[in-house]
Amino acid sequence: MDQSLFRSLAPVSLALFCISTPAAAQEASLVDGGKLLLTNGVTTIEGTSGGGVATWSTIAGRETDRGIGLSGHVTLIELPDYGWQSHGVAVGIANRIELSYARQNFDTRDVGTALGLGRGYTLNQDVFAAKLRLAGDVVYGDPLLPQISLGVEHKRNRDAPVARAVGAAHGSGTDVTLSATKLFLSHSVLVNATARLTKANQAGLLGFGSAGDDQHQVQFEGSVAYQLSRRAVIGAEYRTKPDNLAIAREDDWWDLFAAYALTDNLTVTAAYVDLGSIATFDNQRGGFLSAQIAF
Amino acid sequence: MLLLAAALLMQPATEPPVDWDKEFGVEERVRDPATGELPVDPYVQSNANAGATPFTGSAMATAFGGQDGIRRIANRTVELSQADPRLAAIFQAHDMVRLKRTLFEQFCYILNAGCDYSGRDMASSHKDMGVRMRDMNALVENLQAAMREEKVGFAAQNRFLSKLAPMSRDVITR
């Protein structure tokens, strides 16, 4: 073996040595994708991780406690009188912190004409959210200790003049959520309970608070889900809401959902949602479809 | 290189080869001729070491195909993990013959399929392994794959995992 060949092989043999060292071999990349399937939840209408309508204590992304996870989503809701489209991104850090952004676009269609906004006037809102896992784990540890997370959702309605016109006190607001989520493996059942401090009218799309009622109120979000397989979950959710505006009644929301992980990285969620009365148009029940990609 | 090779060839062959294991006090571990297992330090054997209370009744044992099914699942879980690049490094240093036996006994005991567990408890058997959550998750995936191959129903798989999941407190050490 001549000198130059030896020199050129030296780094290779060094690299092989490093690879064969156990400690080096098991170091996964920062985006480790090691979270158990579906335990990152699916993206909610507010861009946080949860069950679609209710926010859970889960952390977005497929990272474990040593990595970073990423996710992106698109959600469509088709209602009798409205169309909803939202999309956003989220980062999960060490399965401890979730940072998310979502843009909500609410198409008022013919209602826009009735409200004098113009046909197809779209209400838009940005939601910037952060969630911190305080204790517990959805799957592991004490079977009776749920994963508990504290969240903050700062919502900025981009149509504040419209919100004020319907009687809202503010064009932006901040929700605080406290969630507890546990997968009871012995029954394949996941249960979530969330308390939300909020002033939001229709999640903020009709602004926040009103002249008569401008206090944060505690609202409740509950979810029960059954795991059919490693990839499939069905469930139901209920979400109570404030009723601040004088001109239009606001109803609680509920939904029935099915989520399926087509691959380890792509999850689709379909749901039947009942969003009640929105801006005097009653019985807004329809279909919800969401796609989430996560690493 | 050529000079180095020549120098090595010219070494006088009079000195006997050095037994480095002896020099450094490395004890040679010999596999038991009957069981094929390497010896381990003594410990107190107890079913409590299994780390979970067993199921009652025979439904779970049946769902797992009795002792034969449980043995195939335990063996397959170990083999999948040995071949898994995420876990191979952790498994490499351990006695797979013994692990397959003790894992079978643990599964069999917890599933109430008529075994006693003779292995060590979860904390001491995983001490110094440096198991992280991502490793535990990978092992769960391999166990799930092994259970699927044995056609164990998903609800029964999860019921079994409900006995193992709390062990994360003793298994995940960093």
Chai-1 contact restraints between the chains, C-beta under 6 A:
chainA,res_idxA,chainB,res_idxB,connection_type,confidence,min_distance_angstrom,max_distance_angstrom,comment,restraint_id
A,M1,B,M1,contact,1.0,0.0,6.0,A-B,restraint_1
A,F6,B,M1,contact,1.0,0.0,6.0,A-B,restraint_2
A,P22,B,A89,contact,1.0,0.0,6.0,A-B,restraint_3
A,A25,B,A89,contact,1.0,0.0,6.0,A-B,restraint_4
A,Q26,B,A89,contact,1.0,0.0,6.0,A-B,restraint_5
A,D32,B,R134,contact,1.0,0.0,6.0,A-B,restraint_6
A,G34,B,R134,contact,1.0,0.0,6.0,A-B,restraint_7
A,G34,B,N137,contact,1.0,0.0,6.0,A-B,restraint_8
A,L36,B,N137,contact,1.0,0.0,6.0,A-B,restraint_9
A,T64,B,M133,contact,1.0,0.0,6.0,A-B,restraint_10
A,T64,B,R134,contact,1.0,0.0,6.0,A-B,restraint_11
A,D65,B,M133,contact,1.0,0.0,6.0,A-B,restraint_12
A,R66,B,R132,contact,1.0,0.0,6.0,A-B,restraint_13
A,V139,B,A165,contact,1.0,0.0,6.0,A-B,restraint_14
A,Y140,B,A165,contact,1.0,0.0,6.0,A-B,restraint_15
A,Y140,B,S168,contact,1.0,0.0,6.0,A-B,restraint_16
A,G141,B,S168,contact,1.0,0.0,6.0,A-B,restraint_17
A,G141,B,R169,contact,1.0,0.0,6.0,A-B,restraint_18
A,P143,B,P166,contact,1.0,0.0,6.0,A-B,restraint_19
A,L185,B,N158,contact,1.0,0.0,6.0,A-B,restraint_20
A,L185,B,L161,contact,1.0,0.0,6.0,A-B,restraint_21
A,L185,B,S162,contact,1.0,0.0,6.0,A-B,restraint_22
A,L185,B,A165,contact,1.0,0.0,6.0,A-B,restraint_23
A,S186,B,R159,contact,1.0,0.0,6.0,A-B,restraint_24
A,S186,B,S162,contact,1.0,0.0,6.0,A-B,restraint_25
A,S188,B,A155,contact,1.0,0.0,6.0,A-B,restraint_26
A,S188,B,N158,contact,1.0,0.0,6.0,A-B,restraint_27
A,S229,B,F154,contact,1.0,0.0,6.0,A-B,restraint_28
